Amino acid sequence: MTILRSIALFLAAAVLEIGGAWLVWQGAREHRGWAWIGAGVVALGAYGFVATLQEDADFGRILAAYGGVFVAGSLAWGMALDGFRPDRYDVAGALICLVGVGVIMYAPRST
């Protein structure tokens, strides 16, 4: 159950960070205005709190693993909302990152 909770937290963090960055992008680059930018800033702040809910207490490990989730999530977000079509190298890179997340977060360790 702990791994499922951790994965759910990574997914929530990804939605908040990627979504927040996308909102800022839309507000600034696509000229949608300050409300979009403000919503993005709020989402980015919430991401910071969600990351603290991971059971592992090592900041570096959590953020390193989240980096892999961010890579894959960013590609998925682009596909869903911006019509981005990843090539096989994008997909391969994202899969490598997710394998890295699994190794970093869930490999057995002696305490």
C-alpha positions, 0 to 999 in steps of 0.5 A: 500500500505504501508504494501505491500511496507514493505513486499517487502522490507523484501523480498529484505532484505532477498534475500540480507542477506541470499544470501550474507551469502550463497555466503560467505558460498560457498566461504569459506566452499565449496572452491569456492574462494574469488570472492564468498566471496566478492560478499557475503560481498557486498550483506550483506552490501546492506542488511543493507541499504535496512533495512533502507528503512522501514517506521517504524523508530524503529531499534529494531522493524525492526530487530526483525521482520526481524528475523522472515523473516530471519528464514522462508527465510533461510529454503526456500533458503535451499530448493531451492538451497541446497536440504534441506527438512524441517520437520513439526517442521521447517515449524511450527516454520517458520509459528510462526515466520511469525505470529510474524512478522505480530504482530510486524510490522502491529498490530494497535498501538496508536501513 
